[in-house]
């Protein structure tokens, strides 16, 4: 755990994953994955080419590869559109029950007062992310919000390009960003781009999960713990 540590002086911006990190949301991820798989089948990808036990991002990538391999690359934009719309529909189902984790708003206000740029980088859809943050009264308190469909699919997390996109909108480079997230795709994006990363325990990953991924990952119980580092 990283407690009582100050932020490195070169950090100019702090980015947050949304679900499980800054916001306590209630997306049905099993239903989300199944819905995405169904959308892939609708555009002609055979069921035996889909593994419903894998993560939704993996299945989207496999869908793209299958279409290219089978001479149907022209269907990729339609597939991405269908998958995105289906995913956003599931995400929005419980959007009204989302709320900031304890300490999140205090942390955001302090970061803004100290001159740090702040942003959300999420694999949630744009409509979903802005709805959740607007209803929580925090949308306008972030400098920027980057959702999965604001850029091409291949630039969404876990691609390091997602961190570059976040940084470009905040006017910083990745090494000047501290990014907090609750899943392996958050770490993959930050690590690949050269941003500093802290894993939170408020979402889907336990301390053991983080250590199994990389024993050098810094962890905190929640984003509220960052208040002790400022």
Secondary structure, 3 states (H helix, E strand, C coil): CCCCCCCCCCCCEEEECCECCCEECCCCHHHHHHHHHHHHHHCCCCHHHCCCCCCHHHHHHHHHHHHHHCCCHHHHHHHHHHHHHHHHHHHHHCHHHCEECCCHHHHHHHHHHCCCEEEEECCCCHHHHHHHHHHCCCHHHCCEEECCCCCCHHHCCCCCHHHHHHHHHHCCCHHHEEEEECCHHHHHHHHHHCCEEEEECCCCCCHHHHHHHCCCCEEECCHHHHHHHC
